[in-house]
């Protein structure tokens, strides 16, 4: 659970997180609707709810919030990758 700018925890649904990821990828609301096979109005409502929950004013601020709280990964920024232990030799 991430926090808003005020530090209060924010609870987002899986669908809302999916939409944030698509917004961060640069898709328009219509493109998101097509990709998720839902109406544009539904996407509009999701984004409005997300902006309210995260206390952000627009898509740019939302993407900044999502990067800050580790909700999206863009161009290998903010990405968490696990170490590849198969390449290392373990000695006891």
MMTF fields as JSON, N, C-alpha, C and O atoms, coordinates in Angstrom:
{
  "mmtfVersion": "1.0.0",
  "mmtfProducer": "UNKNOWN",
  "numBonds": 367,
  "numAtoms": 368,
  "numGroups": 92,
  "numChains": 1,
  "numModels": 1,
  "chainsPerModel": [1],
  "groupsPerChain": [92],
  "chainIdList": ["A"],
  "bondAtomList": [4, 2, 8, 6, 12, 10, 16, 14, 20, 18, 24, 22, 28, 26, 32, 30, 36, 34, 40, 38, 44, 42, 48, 46, 52, 50, 56, 54, 60, 58, 64, 62, 68, 66, 72, 70, 76, 74, 80, 78, 84, 82, 88, 86, 92, 90, 96, 94, 100, 98, 104, 102, 108, 106, 112, 110, 116, 114, 120, 118, 124, 122, 128, 126, 132, 130, 136, 134, 140, 138, 144, 142, 148, 146, 152, 150, 156, 154, 160, 158, 164, 162, 168, 166, 172, 170, 176, 174, 180, 178, 184, 182, 188, 186, 192, 190, 196, 194, 200, 198, 204, 202, 208, 206, 212, 210, 216, 214, 220, 218, 224, 222, 228, 226, 232, 230, 236, 234, 240, 238, 244, 242, 248, 246, 252, 250, 256, 254, 260, 258, 264, 262, 268, 266, 272, 270, 276, 274, 280, 278, 284, 282, 288, 286, 292, 290, 296, 294, 300, 298, 304, 302, 308, 306, 312, 310, 316, 314, 320, 318, 324, 322, 328, 326, 332, 330, 336, 334, 340, 338, 344, 342, 348, 346, 352, 350, 356, 354, 360, 358, 364, 362],
  "bondOrderList": [1, 1, 1, 1, 1, 1, 1, 1, 1, 1, 1, 1, 1, 1, 1, 1, 1, 1, 1, 1, 1, 1, 1, 1, 1, 1, 1, 1, 1, 1, 1, 1, 1, 1, 1, 1, 1, 1, 1, 1, 1, 1, 1, 1, 1, 1, 1, 1, 1, 1, 1, 1, 1, 1, 1, 1, 1, 1, 1, 1, 1, 1, 1, 1, 1, 1, 1, 1, 1, 1, 1, 1, 1, 1, 1, 1, 1, 1, 1, 1, 1, 1, 1, 1, 1, 1, 1, 1, 1, 1, 1],
  "groupList": [{"groupName": "UNK", "atomNameList": ["N", "CA", "C", "O"], "elementList": ["N", "C", "C", "O"], "formalChargeList": [0, 0, 0, 0], "bondAtomList": [1, 0, 2, 1, 3, 2], "bondOrderList": [1, 1, 2], "singleLetterCode": "X", "chemCompType": "L-PEPTIDE LINKING"}],
  "groupTypeList": [0, 0, 0, 0, 0, 0, 0, 0, 0, 0, 0, 0, 0, 0, 0, 0, 0, 0, 0, 0, 0, 0, 0, 0, 0, 0, 0, 0, 0, 0, 0, 0, 0, 0, 0, 0, 0, 0, 0, 0, 0, 0, 0, 0, 0, 0, 0, 0, 0, 0, 0, 0, 0, 0, 0, 0, 0, 0, 0, 0, 0, 0, 0, 0, 0, 0, 0, 0, 0, 0, 0, 0, 0, 0, 0, 0, 0, 0, 0, 0, 0, 0, 0, 0, 0, 0, 0, 0, 0, 0, 0, 0],
  "groupIdList": [1, 2, 3, 4, 5, 6, 7, 8, 9, 10, 11, 12, 13, 14, 15, 16, 17, 18, 19, 20, 21, 22, 23, 24, 25, 26, 27, 28, 29, 30, 31, 32, 33, 34, 35, 36, 37, 38, 39, 40, 41, 42, 43, 44, 45, 46, 47, 48, 49, 50, 51, 52, 53, 54, 55, 56, 57, 58, 59, 60, 61, 62, 63, 64, 65, 66, 67, 68, 69, 70, 71, 72, 73, 74, 75, 76, 77, 78, 79, 80, 81, 82, 83, 84, 85, 86, 87, 88, 89, 90, 91, 92],
  "secStructList": [7, 3, 3, 7, 6, 6, 1, 7, 3, 3, 7, 7, 7, 2, 2, 2, 2, 2, 2, 2, 2, 2, 2, 2, 6, 6, 7, 7, 2, 2, 2, 2, 2, 2, 2, 2, 6, 1, 7, 2, 2, 2, 2, 2, 2, 2, 2, 2, 2, 2, 2, 2, 2, 2, 6, 7, 1, 1, 2, 2, 2, 2, 2, 2, 2, 2, 2, 2, 6, 6, 7, 7, 7, 5, 6, 6, 5, 1, 7, 7, 7, 7, 7, 7, 4, 4, 4, 1, 7, 7, 7, 7],
  "xCoordList": [0.848, 0.0, 0.901, 1.718, 0.749, 1.539, 0.827, -0.288, 1.474, 0.882, 0.685, 1.382, -0.262, -0.466, 0.611, 1.467, 0.566, 1.55, 1.509, 2.512, 0.363, 0.243, 0.785, 0.85, 1.177, 1.697, 0.635, 0.948, -0.627, -1.72, -1.742, -1.65, -1.861, -1.864, -2.969, -4.081, -2.632, -3.572, -3.814, -2.869, -5.07, -5.424, -5.954, -6.981, -5.238, -5.632, -5.946, -5.277, -6.973, -7.335, -6.339, -5.56, -6.367, -5.5, -5.778, -4.85, -7.049, -7.419, -6.86, -6.364, -6.936, -6.391, -4.878, -4.344, -4.196, -2.754, -2.435, -1.46, -3.255, -3.078, -3.247, -2.481, -4.225, -4.465, -3.322, -2.901, -2.821, -1.669, -0.494, 0.187, -0.25, 0.846, 0.663, 1.626, -0.56, -0.836, -0.75, -0.31, -1.161, -0.995, 0.494, 0.924, 1.273, 2.721, 3.379, 4.406, 2.792, 3.321, 2.952, 3.4, 2.128, 1.793, 0.513, 0.252, -0.294, -1.537, -2.596, -2.655, -3.424, -4.57, -5.672, -5.593, -6.693, -7.822, -8.484, -8.868, -8.619, -9.228, -8.364, -8.892, -7.055, -6.149, -6.199, -6.152, -6.294, -6.414, -7.717, -7.737, -8.801, -10.102, -10.052, -10.551, -9.457, -9.347, -8.512, -8.893, -7.382, -6.486, -7.154, -6.984, -7.911, -8.539, -9.946, -10.593, -10.397, -11.733, -12.83, -13.729, -12.715, -13.725, -14.042, -13.345, -15.083, -15.444, -14.484, -13.857, -14.388, -13.56, -14.106, -13.34, -15.416, -16.024, -15.582, -15.348, -15.472, -14.997, -13.559, -13.2, -12.745, -11.354, -11.337, -10.595, -12.155, -12.247, -12.582, -11.972, -13.547, -13.944, -12.821, -12.568, -12.134, -11.004, -9.934, -9.434, -9.589, -8.535, -8.965, -8.155, -10.197, -10.703, -10.587, -10.155, -10.972, -10.872, -9.416, -9.098, -8.539, -7.11, -6.527, -5.796, -6.847, -6.34, -6.817, -6.062, -8.065, -8.596, -7.865, -7.438, -7.723, -7.074, -5.624, -5.152, -4.915, -3.488, -3.249, -2.111, -4.335, -4.246, -3.308, -2.511, -3.427, -2.677, -3.655, -4.849, -3.133, -4.0, -4.114, -5.073, -3.144, -3.146, -2.308, -1.732, -2.245, -1.555, -0.054, 0.537, 0.555, 1.991, 2.264, 3.182, 1.472, 1.639, 1.367, 2.018, 0.411, 0.118, 1.305, 1.658, 1.921, 3.091, 4.244, 4.951, 4.435, 5.479, 5.197, 6.108, 3.934, 3.533, 3.815, 4.369, 3.426, 3.599, 5.075, 5.435, 5.92, 7.364, 7.904, 8.698, 7.474, 7.935, 7.592, 8.392, 6.407, 5.949, 6.162, 5.646, 6.927, 7.284, 6.138, 6.137, 5.158, 4.002, 4.213, 3.496, 5.186, 5.469, 6.972, 7.766, 7.328, 8.714, 8.807, 8.142, 9.616, 9.77, 11.23, 12.095, 11.498, 12.848, 13.909, 14.929, 13.65, 14.554, 14.763, 15.716, 13.877, 13.912, 12.861, 11.709, 13.266, 12.33, 11.98, 10.977, 12.793, 12.514, 13.266, 14.429, 12.591, 13.217, 13.49, 12.566, 14.756, 15.082, 15.811, 16.62, 15.502, 16.125, 17.487, 17.667, 18.44, 19.762, 19.659, 18.813, 20.517, 20.555, 21.566, 22.77, 21.072, 21.943, 22.496, 23.449, 21.922, 22.402, 23.783, 24.5, 24.168, 25.473, 26.569, 27.748, 26.223, 27.232, 27.504, 26.63, 28.708, 29.103, 29.002, 29.526, 28.337, 28.166, 29.206, 29.292, 29.994, 30.973, 30.596, 30.11, 30.829, 30.5, 31.728, 31.639],
  "yCoordList": [-1.167, 0.0, 1.24, 1.422, 2.055, 3.278, 4.402, 4.229, 5.528, 6.661, 7.813, 7.922, 8.656, 9.862, 10.862, 10.569, 12.044, 13.07, 13.426, 13.87, 13.237, 13.557, 12.435, 12.579, 11.314, 10.196, 9.227, 8.232, 9.501, 8.607, 7.433, 7.641, 6.194, 5.027, 5.098, 5.555, 4.635, 4.618, 3.173, 2.417, 2.792, 1.44, 1.489, 2.111, 0.824, 0.788, -0.639, -1.582, -0.783, -2.118, -2.576, -1.776, -3.854, -4.378, -3.67, -3.372, -3.398, -2.711, -1.294, -0.828, -0.606, 0.75, 0.745, 1.618, -0.225, -0.338, -0.632, -0.115, -1.458, -1.771, -0.496, -0.258, 0.297, 1.541, 2.532, 3.204, 2.631, 3.502, 3.086, 3.94, 1.796, 1.294, 1.711, 2.092, 1.637, 2.019, 3.532, 3.987, 4.306, 5.763, 6.091, 6.926, 5.428, 5.659, 5.262, 5.827, 4.295, 3.871, 4.853, 4.71, 5.858, 6.895, 6.683, 7.408, 5.702, 5.441, 6.481, 6.97, 6.807, 7.684, 6.866, 5.639, 7.551, 6.84, 5.909, 4.79, 6.365, 5.516, 4.288, 3.189, 4.458, 3.327, 2.337, 1.124, 2.868, 2.003, 1.213, 0.009, 1.895, 1.23, 0.105, -0.991, 0.368, -0.652, -1.831, -2.988, -1.535, -2.603, -3.477, -4.696, -2.853, -3.6, -4.095, -4.779, -3.735, -4.129, -3.647, -4.394, -2.356, -1.687, -0.352, 0.051, 0.325, 1.588, 2.698, 2.621, 3.729, 4.882, 5.561, 6.053, 5.584, 6.203, 5.473, 6.11, 4.157, 3.391, 3.773, 3.924, 3.927, 4.355, 5.755, 6.015, 6.654, 8.013, 7.966, 8.675, 7.133, 7.005, 6.447, 6.939, 5.406, 4.834, 5.896, 6.039, 6.635, 7.641, 8.744, 9.209, 9.162, 10.161, 9.652, 10.385, 8.405, 7.814, 7.708, 7.97, 7.326, 7.187, 8.544, 8.653, 9.578, 10.928, 11.386, 12.011, 11.079, 11.446, 10.688, 11.285, 9.378, 8.56, 8.966, 8.992, 9.283, 9.615, 11.1, 11.533, 11.879, 13.329, 13.966, 14.849, 13.494, 14.089, 14.843, 14.545, 15.817, 16.696, 16.318, 16.705, 15.567, 15.248, 13.998, 13.422, 13.583, 12.351, 12.417, 11.425, 13.564, 13.707, 13.536, 12.815, 14.194, 14.064, 12.629, 12.128, 11.968, 10.57, 9.675, 8.814, 9.866, 9.05, 9.321, 8.397, 10.582, 10.898, 10.199, 9.656, 10.212, 9.536, 8.034, 7.421, 7.459, 6.02, 5.628, 4.576, 6.454, 6.191, 6.307, 5.476, 7.331, 7.56, 6.386, 6.003, 5.814, 4.742, 3.353, 2.37, 3.266, 1.961, 1.208, -0.023, 1.939, 1.294, 1.021, 0.21, 1.689, 1.477, 1.392, 1.826, 0.837, 0.704, 1.274, 0.773, 2.309, 2.927, 2.913, 3.435, 2.317, 2.316, 1.936, 2.611, 0.863, 0.352, 1.305, 1.146, 2.297, 3.177, 2.672, 2.451, 2.492, 2.057, 0.587, 0.138, -0.163, -1.583, -2.386, -2.122, -3.337, -4.205, -5.548, -6.288, -5.854, -7.157, -7.98, -7.47, -9.239, -10.135, -10.57, -10.725, -10.766, -11.223, -12.598, -13.414, -12.832, -14.112, -15.007, -14.913, -15.865, -16.708, -17.896, -18.535, -18.198, -19.345, -19.091, -20.035, -17.802, -17.47, -17.456, -17.444, -17.456, -17.373, -18.735, -19.602, -18.909, -20.168, -20.026, -19.077, -20.959, -20.942, -21.873, -23.043, -21.351, -22.196, -22.287, -21.331, -23.436, -23.632, -23.818, -23.997],
  "zCoordList": [0.0, 0.0, 0.0, 0.903, -0.982, -1.079, -0.333, 0.16, -0.261, 0.431, -0.54, -1.549, -0.224, -1.016, -0.625, 0.211, -1.231, -0.899, 0.576, 1.134, 1.212, 2.634, 3.51, 4.731, 2.897, 3.657, 4.124, 4.778, 3.795, 4.173, 3.204, 1.994, 3.706, 2.819, 1.757, 2.022, 0.562, -0.556, -0.94, -1.163, -1.019, -1.427, -2.854, -3.126, -3.764, -5.171, -5.581, -5.16, -6.406, -6.901, -7.959, -8.476, -8.275, -9.332, -10.652, -11.404, -10.938, -12.186, -12.192, -13.217, -11.058, -10.976, -11.189, -11.872, -10.613, -10.824, -12.286, -12.831, -12.912, -14.331, -15.169, -16.104, -14.839, -15.577, -15.353, -16.295, -14.137, -13.874, -14.744, -15.312, -14.854, -15.678, -17.14, -17.805, -17.631, -19.02, -19.225, -20.281, -18.237, -18.302, -18.361, -19.157, -17.514, -17.489, -18.809, -19.186, -19.509, -20.805, -21.915, -23.053, -21.575, -22.537, -23.317, -24.277, -22.927, -23.641, -23.289, -22.161, -24.268, -24.033, -23.369, -23.303, -22.883, -22.272, -23.286, -22.944, -24.529, -25.554, -25.834, -26.005, -25.882, -26.109, -24.945, -25.147, -23.727, -22.55, -22.628, -22.37, -22.985, -23.098, -24.115, -23.859, -25.255, -26.304, -25.815, -25.996, -25.203, -24.729, -23.664, -23.661, -22.764, -21.667, -22.012, -21.219, -23.202, -23.665, -22.712, -22.326, -22.348, -21.534, -22.214, -23.145, -21.755, -22.389, -21.951, -20.895, -22.791, -22.457, -21.202, -20.373, -21.069, -19.877, -18.596, -17.568, -18.66, -17.504, -17.18, -16.012, -18.204, -17.991, -17.381, -16.433, -17.926, -17.376, -15.887, -15.086, -15.52, -14.108, -13.257, -12.158, -13.766, -13.017, -12.774, -11.658, -13.821, -13.683, -12.722, -11.919, -12.788, -11.844, -10.407, -9.517, -10.185, -8.841, -8.394, -7.234, -9.315, -8.992, -8.615, -7.631, -9.393, -9.094, -7.721, -6.977, -7.383, -6.071, -4.964, -3.975, -5.132, -4.098, -3.874, -2.737, -4.959, -4.853, -4.611, -4.43, -4.608, -4.411, -5.442, -5.123, -6.68, -7.779, -8.675, -8.701, -9.403, -10.189, -11.661, -12.33, -12.166, -13.588, -13.851, -12.928, -15.121, -15.488, -15.191, -14.763, -15.413, -15.149, -13.656, -13.265, -12.838, -11.389, -10.948, -10.032, -11.593, -11.264, -11.573, -10.767, -12.725, -13.091, -12.129, -11.727, -11.76, -10.774, -9.446, -8.821, -9.017, -7.781, -7.895, -6.982, -9.026, -9.224, -9.226, -8.699, -9.807, -9.776, -8.359, -7.917, -7.66, -6.281, -5.377, -4.523, -5.56, -4.688, -5.269, -4.737, -6.369, -6.913, -7.56, -7.584, -8.087, -8.705, -10.191, -10.778, -10.802, -12.219, -12.434, -11.601, -13.543, -13.964, -15.378, -16.285, -15.578, -16.89, -17.317, -16.614, -18.466, -19.027, -17.986, -17.847, -17.273, -16.247, -15.074, -14.312, -14.921, -13.757, -12.794, -13.169, -11.554, -10.515, -10.638, -10.083, -11.355, -11.548, -10.495, -10.193, -9.968, -8.975, -9.625, -9.961, -9.797, -10.367, -9.311, -8.536, -9.311, -8.352, -8.87, -10.078, -7.981, -8.421, -9.07, -8.703, -10.018, -10.707, -9.996, -10.238, -9.125, -8.337, -9.122, -8.676, -10.267, -11.049, -11.632, -11.962, -11.763, -12.313, -11.259, -11.61, -10.007, -8.966, -8.377, -8.34, -7.923, -7.301, -5.796, -5.213, -5.185, -3.739, -3.14, -3.514, -2.21, -1.53, -0.068, 0.535, 0.473, 1.883, 2.701, 3.916]
}
